[in-house]
Amino acid sequence: MVVKIINNLRLKLILITVLWTASFSQLLHAQSLTASVDRTAINLTESLLLNIVAKDISTLQQPDFTLLAKEFDILAKSVNHSIESVNGDSKQSINWQLQLQAKTQGKLSIPSFSLLGSISEAIVIDVSPTTVSDEQQQDFHLQLITNKDTAVVNEQILVTLRFSYASNVSNLQRSDLLIENVNLVKLEDRQYETIKDGRAFGVYEISYAVFAKQQGLLQIPAQQLSVRLGRSSVFTPARGKVISLQSEPLQVTINKLVDSKGSTGLLVADKLQLLEKWTADSDQISLGDSITREISLQLTGALAQTITPLSMQEISGVKIYPEPAIKSEQKSDRGLISSRSRSFAIVPTAIGEYQLPPIKIKWWNTVSQQIETAELKSRTVKVVAGLNAAKTTQAIESVPQTAITAPRGAPVEIILQPNPVNTWLLWLSSVLTVVVMSLIWLLYRGKFARGSARVTAKNVQKDIEPYAFEQLLSALTADNNLYTHRQLLQWLHCCYENKLLATASIATLQQHCDADLQRSIEHLEQSLYGKSEQTVAWDRSRLRQQFKALRKQLQAQYQQKTPITEQALPSLYPQFEVEGKQWQD
């Protein structure tokens, strides 16, 4: 019995050993991933075959071939599955075959691939330039040029890769321009024809605007370009020879710009213009009205991000409401053309003369190689009494001033008349006087508090209405019907709060308009809410003048309805002195 048990154990051990040996032999040839090429030295016109073999890996996945896209083009790709059985031992493999063509010359690397834990080895390929014959040297020429050899920090440098060709070519491939510590902007490509030594050449230019961030020697690396000879189309794709050309590298010396005061924060540009535009030509403003000043800065050969912020200084007696700045950047054959503009609504709060200080911007002119100053001269603005203030002054002057005087030389007679004193009546009168005075003081204090609140709210509304009307006039200068309609409703609301209109509606406003202005308002609403897609052309400049006249008419009508006694007080106690506010960009 014991012998039988021992024999059974031996059989089990032998079976386990066989199974383990078979599994181990299976692991010896499992999960291998190898990569190989047909040759490791080629030129740019030749292609090579890459074989990637995965053994005993059962999967539908494939290696990440996008790793090749940096240095190679995949011209073709195929996959083959196979299963081999020898003496009952089966082996399976997957073979991916790719046809590759190098993008540039030099030492290129085929990276290692991984698949389910198996990793292949990387392969180095030596790519040499294509040999160009003497005849082809005369037909093709590649140049890397700059518009200057020295520059300062943040100065525009135009870098151009110029390719000239006298034969038909296609499939142009170029390297990307990569430079450290610069701001680089790709400009529009140019293509034209020229005559050289009596022969017609086509020219293709690839341009960049380069702005160095620091001083030193700026290294511009050599650029490579490859084209296929012959003309290709959808029906007859070109299979001609591919030639590769390489330019010479360049260097530009970058200096640090420092002015006489040691400042380094100057604008650098080829050209700079500082302009201003006003909504009113006159230097005189009526109190309660407002004007808009638009300041714009236009530069050639500068980045928009380096443009100085635009602002106006605080002026006592004048409120300044800045609008958001507008930036733009355009590309041209001269490089970048940048601009920055900002509008300021100016609302006076007191009568008098105010001098707007000049605006000066120092900048470095790269053409004349010297520091210049762009300046907007100071301007004096005279604030006069508006329509309401003028009528109030006339009302005060029309009140007769009388005075009671005694005739000179008249005798003065003193009459003393005795009167009996009643003590209890005296005390009662004193108590009643104290009570009455207390009641008057309490009533006066409550009335004064309510009146102050009403005057404050009224002043805020009167202060906002001119600004809302100026926003409406500014909206009429832009071609945006929705924005114009929105500003019109805002102004109507302010007119209603100031009791210039009975309701804050366009229908009520049209009751005070003439026929021409009514048609313009109807065209505005038709363009927004009408079913017809037909656009109506209307004169926005004329509409601005019509709204100004309408506003003066509404103010005059309101003045006629207000009693003179209610208008006499503001001339003695001005309501327009409000604290100024600083505005910064």
Disulfide bonds with the S-S distance in Angstrom:
none
